[in-house]
Amino acid sequence: MTDPPRVALVTGAARGIGAATVAALTAAGWRVMAVDRCGDDPALPYPLGRRADLEKVAADAGPNVAIAEADTRDVTALAAAVADTERTWGGLDAALAVAGVIAGGVPAWEVPAAQEQAVLDIDLGGVLNLARVAVPALLRRPEPRHGRFLAVASAAATRGLPMLAAYCAAKAGVTGFVRALAVELRGTGITANAVSPGSTATPILDESARLYGLPSAGSFAPQQPLERLLDPAEVAAVLAFLAGDGASGMTGAIVPVDGGLAL
């Protein structure tokens, strides 16, 4: 008797690492609820993913993907997405907090308060919110469990990046939260881990280049020993690994997928 397909929920799924993660998980046989805000944030000066982007991600990944709109700051909306996942596929085995934004471009004390708050509330608060509603669903799976809570941190969690102080603070918070959550999940059969990407070819990096006054995101490539930008699929592949059985011995880990940026 074969085990039923595992079920994951991915935030920030409309583009970038989130979209690549949906593709990686479905290719590995997962059922996926792809979640995104699907709209711009009035506090942020660059466009975010759209409903059409999310629909395309689902269409490209195939019939084992459903979609839901939810802002990760909205615990009620996230809880509804989790409940929809359980209704659709009978449970939840992995929750992946991928949604993120960036803002800055000026010293910390000059960043507009609304921009700073958006970065903290989405990049860190969104991870905490997902854990609040997803961990109980992971615990509803019968023992022996193989649950996974995964988050996307950043090389910025350990590096002082000028004019991106709120982003650095939020991502450092993600790493601290994942370590604590891993200990809290002791003995449950559920693990908590994070990946820490370097400069990856995503809309966030495009916005970072604009904030630094650089001609393009490619300008960041030389700072990584690989001397190129990472592809979102390279980060997604590690997230898919951490979601699977091969990572059963890992919890509380912050895995660098950074082209050597943190060296």
VOKE-571624 format. One record per atom (N, C-alpha, C): x negated, z negated, y. Coordinates in steps of 0.1 Angstrom, whole numbers, padded with zeros to 4 digits, always signed. Atoms other than C-alpha are relative to their C-alpha. Example, Ala and Ser with C-alpha at 12.3 -4.5 7.8 and 13.67 -1.06 7.14 Angstrom:
% VOKE-571624
-0009+0000-0012;-0123-0078-0045;-0009+0000+0012;+0009+0000-0011;-0137-0071-0011;+0008-0008+0011;
***
This chain:
% VOKE-571624
-0009+0000-0012;+0000+0000+0000;-0009+0000+0012;+0008-0001-0012;-0015+0011+0033;+0005-0009+0011;-0004+0008-0011;-0015-0011+0064;+0008+0009+0010;-0006-0008-0010;+0009+0000+0091;-0009+0003+0012;+0009-0002-0011;-0007+0016+0122;+0000-0011+0010;+0001+0011-0010;-0019-0008+0148;+0005+0005+0013;-0007-0003-0012;-0004-0010+0182;-0008-0006+0012;+0007+0004-0012;-0021-0012+0216;+0008+0002+0013;-0005-0003-0013;-0011-0015+0252;-0012+0001+0009;+0011-0002-0009;-0034-0001+0279;+0005+0001+0014;-0004-0002-0014;-0031-0006+0316;-0010+0009+0007;+0008-0010-0007;-0045+0018+0342;-0002+0013-0008;+0001-0011+0010;-0037+0046+0317;+0002+0013+0006;-0003-0013-0005;-0029+0074+0341;-0013+0009+0002;+0012-0008-0002;-0065+0085+0346;-0013-0009-0002;+0013+0007+0002;-0102+0075+0343;-0002-0006-0014;+0003+0006+0013;-0113+0051+0316;+0013-0004-0007;-0012+0003+0007;-0077+0041+0309;+0006+0012-0007;-0005-0012+0007;-0066+0076+0301;-0009+0004-0012;+0009-0002+0011;-0097+0081+0280;+0002-0010-0012;-0003+0010+0011;-0089+0049+0261;+0012+0003-0008;-0012-0004+0007;-0054+0061+0253;-0004+0011-0010;+0004-0011+0008;-0070+0093+0239;-0008-0005-0012;+0009+0005+0010;-0096+0074+0219;+0008-0008-0011;-0008+0008+0010;-0071+0049+0203;+0009+0009-0008;-0009-0009+0008;-0046+0076+0193;-0008+0008-0010;+0008-0008+0009;-0074+0097+0178;-0004-0009-0012;+0003+0009+0011;-0082+0066+0157;+0012-0005-0008;-0012+0003+0008;-0046+0063+0145;+0009-0011+0006;-0008+0011-0006;-0032+0037+0169;+0013+0006+0006;-0011-0002-0008;+0002+0036+0185;-0003-0006+0013;+0004+0005-0013;-0002+0031+0222;+0011+0001+0011;-0008+0001-0012;+0019+0020+0252;-0009+0002+0012;+0009-0003-0011;+0002+0036+0282;+0007-0004+0013;-0006+0007-0012;+0009+0016+0314;-0007+0003+0012;+0007-0003-0013;+0002+0025+0350;+0010-0004+0011;-0009+0002-0012;+0015+0016+0385;+0007+0013+0004;-0006-0013-0003;+0022+0053+0390;+0004+0001+0015;-0003-0002-0014;+0019+0053+0428;-0012-0006+0008;+0011+0005-0008;-0004+0046+0457;+0003-0015+0004;-0001+0013-0005;-0010+0011+0471;-0002+0001+0015;+0001-0001-0015;-0004+0008+0509;-0012-0007+0006;+0012+0007-0005;-0034-0015+0512;-0013+0007-0002;+0012-0007+0003;-0058+0010+0498;+0000+0014+0005;+0000-0013-0008;-0070+0041+0516;-0004+0012-0009;+0002-0012+0008;-0073+0065+0486;+0011+0001-0011;-0011-0001+0009;-0048+0079+0461;-0002-0006-0014;+0000+0006+0014;-0040+0062+0428;+0007+0010-0009;-0006-0009+0010;-0026+0077+0396;+0015+0002+0003;-0014-0003-0002;+0008+0093+0396;+0007+0000-0014;-0008-0001+0012;+0037+0094+0371;-0004+0013-0008;+0003-0012+0006;+0028+0130+0364;-0013-0001-0008;+0013+0002+0007;-0008+0119+0355;+0003-0007-0013;-0002+0008+0012;+0005+0093+0330;+0008+0008-0010;-0008-0009+0009;+0030+0118+0315;-0010+0010-0007;+0010-0010+0006;+0001+0143+0309;-0009-0007-0010;+0008+0007+0009;-0020+0116+0293;+0007-0002-0013;-0008+0002+0012;+0008+0109+0269;+0002+0013-0008;-0002-0013+0007;+0015+0145+0262;-0012+0005-0007;+0012-0005+0006;-0021+0153+0255;-0004-0008-0012;+0003+0009+0011;-0024+0123+0232;+0009+0002-0012;-0009-0002+0011;+0006+0132+0211;+0011-0010-0001;-0012+0007+0002;+0037+0116+0197;-0001-0015-0001;+0002+0014+0003;+0022+0082+0191;-0003-0008+0013;+0002+0007-0013;+0021+0073+0229;+0014-0001+0007;-0011+0002-0009;+0049+0058+0250;-0005-0004+0013;+0004+0003-0013;+0047+0052+0287;+0009-0010+0007;-0007+0010-0007;+0057+0024+0310;-0006-0001+0014;+0005+0003-0014;+0054+0018+0348;+0000-0014+0002;+0001+0015-0003;+0041-0016+0358;-0013-0002+0009;+0011+0004-0008;+0019-0029+0386;-0006-0013-0007;+0005+0012+0007;-0005-0054+0370;+0001-0013+0007;-0003+0012-0008;+0002-0078+0398;+0014-0006-0003;-0014+0004+0002;+0038-0080+0386;+0001-0005-0015;-0001+0005+0014;+0040-0103+0356;+0013+0004-0007;-0012-0004+0006;+0076-0095+0350;+0000+0014-0005;+0001-0014+0005;+0069-0058+0348;-0009+0001-0012;+0009+0000+0011;+0040-0064+0325;+0007-0005-0013;-0007+0006+0011;+0061-0086+0303;+0011+0010-0006;-0010-0010+0005;+0088-0059+0301;-0007+0011-0008;+0008-0010+0007;+0061-0034+0290;-0004-0005-0014;+0004+0006+0013;+0049-0057+0263;+0013-0001-0009;-0012+0001+0008;+0085-0063+0251;+0004+0014-0005;-0003-0014+0004;+0091-0025+0251;-0009+0004-0011;+0009-0004+0010;+0060-0021+0230;+0004-0006-0014;-0004+0007+0013;+0072-0047+0204;+0013+0006-0005;-0013-0007+0005;+0107-0030+0203;-0003+0013-0006;+0003-0013+0004;+0092+0004+0199;-0008+0001-0013;+0009-0001+0011;+0065-0003+0173;+0000-0013-0009;+0000+0011+0009;+0073-0037+0159;-0010-0011+0003;+0010+0010-0002;+0045-0057+0174;-0011+0005+0009;+0011-0004-0008;+0013-0057+0194;-0013-0006-0006;+0013+0004+0006;-0023-0058+0180;-0011-0001+0010;+0012+0000-0010;-0045-0051+0211;+0006+0002+0014;-0003-0001-0014;-0041-0055+0248;-0012+0003+0008;+0012-0005-0007;-0065-0036+0270;+0002+0001+0015;-0001+0001-0014;-0068-0045+0307;-0010+0009+0006;+0009-0011-0005;-0083-0013+0322;+0002+0002+0015;-0004-0003-0013;-0065-0010+0355;-0010-0006+0010;+0009+0005-0010;-0088-0013+0385;+0000+0008+0013;+0001-0007-0013;-0093-0004+0422;-0013-0005+0007;+0012+0004-0007;-0121-0006+0447;+0003+0001+0015;-0002-0001-0015;-0123-0012+0485;-0013-0007+0005;+0011+0006-0006;-0150-0022+0509;-0006+0010+0011;+0007-0009-0009;-0176-0001+0527;-0005-0006+0013;+0005+0008-0011;-0183-0028+0553;-0003-0013-0005;+0003+0013+0005;-0197-0063+0551;+0013-0008-0003;-0011+0007+0006;-0175-0088+0533;+0010-0006+0011;-0008+0006-0010;-0164-0105+0565;+0008+0010+0009;-0008-0010-0008;-0151-0072+0580;+0010+0008-0009;-0010-0007+0008;-0131-0060+0550;+0014-0004+0004;-0013+0004-0003;-0094-0059+0559;+0006-0009-0011;-0005+0010+0009;-0077-0089+0543;+0009+0006-0011;-0009-0006+0010;-0051-0068+0525;-0007+0008-0010;+0008-0007+0010;-0077-0046+0509;-0007-0009-0009;+0007+0010+0008;-0097-0076+0497;+0009-0006-0010;-0010+0007+0009;-0066-0092+0483;+0004+0010-0011;-0004-0009+0010;-0056-0060+0465;-0011+0001-0011;+0010-0001+0010;-0090-0058+0448;+0000-0012-0009;+0000+0012+0008;-0089-0094+0437;+0012-0001-0009;-0013+0002+0007;-0053-0093+0426;+0001+0010-0011;-0001-0010+0010;-0056-0061+0406;-0012-0001-0010;+0012-0001+0009;-0092-0062+0392;-0002-0013-0008;+0001+0012+0007;-0091-0099+0383;+0014-0006-0004;-0013+0006+0003;-0055-0111+0386;+0008+0008-0010;-0006-0008+0010;-0043-0081+0366;-0004-0003-0014;+0005+0004+0013;-0064-0092+0337;+0006-0013-0005;-0007+0013+0003;-0051-0127+0338;+0015+0002-0003;-0014-0002+0002;-0016-0115+0341;+0003+0007-0014;-0002-0006+0013;-0019-0092+0311;-0002-0010-0012;+0002+0010+0011;-0033-0121+0290;+0012-0009+0000;-0012+0009+0000;-0004-0143+0301;+0012+0006-0008;-0012-0005+0007;+0022-0119+0286;-0004+0006-0013;+0004-0007+0012;+0002-0101+0259;-0005-0010-0011;+0005+0009+0011;-0015-0130+0241;+0011-0006-0008;-0011+0005+0008;+0018-0146+0231;+0005+0011-0010;-0004-0010+0009;+0027-0112+0216;-0010+0002-0011;+0010-0001+0010;-0006-0110+0198;+0002-0011-0010;-0002+0012+0009;+0001-0145+0184;+0013+0001-0008;-0012-0002+0008;+0035-0133+0172;-0002+0008-0013;+0003-0006+0012;+0018-0112+0146;-0003-0010-0011;+0002+0010+0011;+0017-0130+0112;-0015-0001-0004;+0014+0002+0005;-0015-0144+0099;-0002+0007-0014;+0012+0001-0008;-0041-0133+0090;+0001+0011+0011;-0001-0009-0011;-0042-0117+0124;-0013+0007+0002;+0012-0007-0005;-0066-0091+0138;+0002+0004+0014;-0004-0004-0013;-0056-0092+0174;-0013+0001+0009;+0011-0003-0009;-0078-0080+0203;+0006-0001+0014;-0002+0000-0014;-0077-0088+0240;-0013+0006+0006;+0012-0007-0006;-0101-0064+0259;+0002+0002+0015;-0001-0003-0014;-0109-0060+0295;-0012+0008+0005;+0011-0008-0006;-0131-0037+0317;-0005-0008+0012;+0007+0007-0011;-0156-0056+0338;-0008+0011+0007;+0008-0010-0007;-0185-0037+0355;-0014-0006+0001;+0014+0004-0004;-0222-0037+0361;+0000-0008+0013;-0001+0007-0013;-0211-0050+0395;+0002-0015-0003;-0001+0014+0003;-0204-0084+0377;-0013-0007+0001;+0013+0007+0000;-0241-0091+0376;-0009+0005+0011;+0008-0005-0010;-0254-0071+0405;+0006-0002+0014;-0005+0002-0013;-0251-0078+0442;+0001+0014+0007;-0001-0013-0006;-0237-0045+0455;+0005-0002+0015;-0004+0002-0014;-0236-0044+0493;+0013+0008+0004;-0012-0005-0005;-0203-0037+0510;+0011+0002-0011;-0010+0001+0010;-0184-0042+0477;+0001-0014-0006;+0001+0014+0004;-0184-0080+0476;+0013-0004-0008;-0013+0004+0007;-0147-0084+0466;+0000+0006-0014;+0001-0007+0013;-0152-0059+0437;-0010-0008-0009;+0010+0008+0008;-0183-0078+0425;+0006-0013-0004;-0005+0013+0003;-0165-0111+0427;+0011+0001-0011;-0010-0002+0010;-0135-0098+0408;-0005+0003-0014;+0005-0004+0013;-0155-0082+0380;-0008-0012-0006;+0007+0012+0005;-0177-0114+0377;+0011-0009-0006;-0011+0009+0005;-0144-0133+0373;+0005+0005-0013;-0005-0006+0013;-0133-0109+0345;-0009-0005-0011;+0009+0004+0011;-0164-0118+0325;+0001-0015-0003;-0002+0014+0002;-0159-0155+0330;+0013-0003-0007;-0013+0002+0007;-0123-0153+0320;+0000+0004-0014;+0001-0005+0014;-0130-0133+0289;-0007-0010-0009;+0008+0010+0008;-0156-0158+0277;+0009-0013-0003;-0008+0011+0002;-0132-0187+0283;+0012+0003-0009;-0011-0004+0009;-0103-0169+0266;-0004+0001-0014;+0005-0001+0014;-0124-0162+0236;-0001-0014-0007;+0000+0014+0005;-0129-0200+0232;+0014-0005-0002;-0014+0005+0001;-0092-0207+0238;+0007+0006-0013;-0006-0007+0012;-0083-0182+0210;-0007-0004-0013;+0007+0004+0012;-0105-0200+0185;+0010-0003-0011;-0007+0003+0012;-0091-0200+0150;+0013+0008-0001;-0012-0007+0000;-0062-0177+0159;+0000+0014-0007;+0002-0013+0005;-0076-0145+0145;+0000+0011+0010;+0000-0010-0012;-0076-0129+0180;-0013-0002+0007;+0013+0000-0008;-0108-0120+0198;+0002+0004+0014;+0000-0005-0014;-0115-0114+0235;-0014+0005+0003;+0012-0006-0004;-0142-0091+0247;+0002+0009+0012;+0000-0009-0011;-0151-0069+0276;-0011+0010-0001;+0011-0010-0002;-0171-0038+0284;-0004-0001+0015;+0005+0001-0014;-0192-0036+0315;-0006+0014+0003;+0005-0014-0002;-0195+0001+0326;-0009+0000+0012;+0008-0004-0012;-0221+0015+0350;+0008+0011+0007;-0006-0011-0009;-0215+0045+0373;+0007+0010-0009;-0007-0008+0009;-0188+0064+0355;+0008+0010+0009;-0006-0011-0007;-0172+0097+0366;+0015-0002+0000;-0014+0003-0001;-0138+0083+0377;+0004+0001+0015;-0004+0000-0014;-0117+0083+0409;-0006-0012+0008;+0006+0012-0007;-0131+0048+0417;-0014+0003+0004;+0013-0004-0005;-0166+0062+0418;+0000+0010+0011;-0001-0009-0011;-0155+0090+0440;+0003-0008+0013;-0003+0008-0012;-0141+0064+0464;-0012-0008+0004;+0012+0007-0003;-0173+0044+0461;-0010+0009+0008;+0009-0010-0007;-0193+0075+0472;+0005+0001+0015;-0006-0002-0013;-0169+0079+0502;-0004-0013+0008;+0003+0012-0007;-0174+0042+0511;-0014-0001+0005;+0014+0000-0003;-0211+0046+0511;-0005+0012+0008;+0004-0011-0008;-0211+0078+0530;-0008+0010-0008;+0008-0009+0008;-0226+0098+0501;+0008+0013-0002;-0006-0013+0001;-0219+0135+0495;+0010+0001-0012;-0008+0000+0012;-0204+0129+0460;-0004-0011-0009;+0003+0011+0010;-0202+0105+0431;-0013+0003-0008;+0012-0003+0007;-0231+0123+0415;-0013-0006+0007;+0012+0007-0007;-0254+0106+0441;-0004-0013-0007;+0003+0012+0007;-0251+0075+0420;-0008+0002-0013;+0006-0002+0013;-0266+0091+0389;-0015-0005-0001;+0014+0004+0001;-0303+0085+0397;-0003-0015-0002;+0003+0014+0002;-0299+0047+0397;+0001-0005-0014;-0001+0004+0014;-0292+0047+0360;-0011+0006-0008;+0011-0006+0008;-0321+0052+0335;+0004+0013-0008;-0005-0012+0006;-0299+0078+0318;-0001+0012+0009;+0000-0010-0011;-0301+0097+0351;+0012+0010+0000;-0013-0008-0001;-0265+0109+0348;+0011-0010+0001;-0012+0009+0000;-0230+0095+0353;+0005-0001-0014;-0007+0001+0013;-0212+0082+0323;+0013+0007+0000;-0013-0006+0002;-0182+0100+0310;+0010-0011-0004;-0010+0010+0004;-0150+0079+0308;+0002-0001-0016;-0002+0001+0014;-0148+0088+0271;-0011-0008-0007;+0011+0009+0006;-0182+0070+0265;+0004-0014+0001;-0004+0014-0002;-0167+0038+0278;+0012-0003-0010;-0012+0001+0009;-0134+0044+0259;-0004-0002-0015;+0004+0000+0014;-0153+0049+0226;-0004-0015-0003;+0004+0014+0003;-0167+0013+0229;+0012-0009+0000;-0013+0008+0000;-0133-0001+0238;+0007+0002-0013;-0006-0003+0013;-0119+0016+0207;-0007-0007-0011;+0008+0007+0010;-0147+0002+0186;+0004-0015+0000;-0003+0014-0002;-0140-0033+0200;+0014-0004-0005;-0014+0002+0005;-0103-0029+0191;+0001+0001-0015;-0001-0003+0015;-0111-0020+0155;-0007-0011-0008;+0005+0010+0010;-0123-0038+0124;-0015-0002+0001;+0014+0000-0001;-0159-0030+0131;-0006-0011+0009;+0004+0011-0010;-0160-0056+0159;+0006-0013-0004;-0007+0013+0005;-0144-0084+0138;-0009-0012+0003;+0009+0012-0002;-0175-0106+0143;-0004-0002+0015;+0003+0001-0014;-0175-0103+0181;+0011-0006+0008;-0010+0005-0009;-0157-0125+0206;-0008-0007+0012;+0006+0005-0012;-0166-0136+0241;-0012+0009+0005;+0011-0009-0004;-0190-0106+0244;+0003+0009+0012;-0001-0009-0011;-0196-0086+0275;-0009+0012-0003;+0008-0011+0006;-0208-0052+0262;-0004+0010+0011;+0003-0010-0010;-0228-0031+0287;+0001+0015-0005;-0001-0014+0002;-0219+0006+0287;-0003+0006+0013;+0004-0002-0014;-0239+0013+0318;-0011+0009+0002;+0012-0009-0002;-0266+0039+0312;-0012-0007+0004;+0012+0008-0004;-0291+0011+0317;+0001-0005+0015;-0001+0004-0015;-0278+0003+0353;-0004-0014+0002;+0003+0014-0002;-0281-0034+0348;-0014-0005-0003;+0014+0004+0004;-0317-0033+0336;-0009-0003+0012;
***
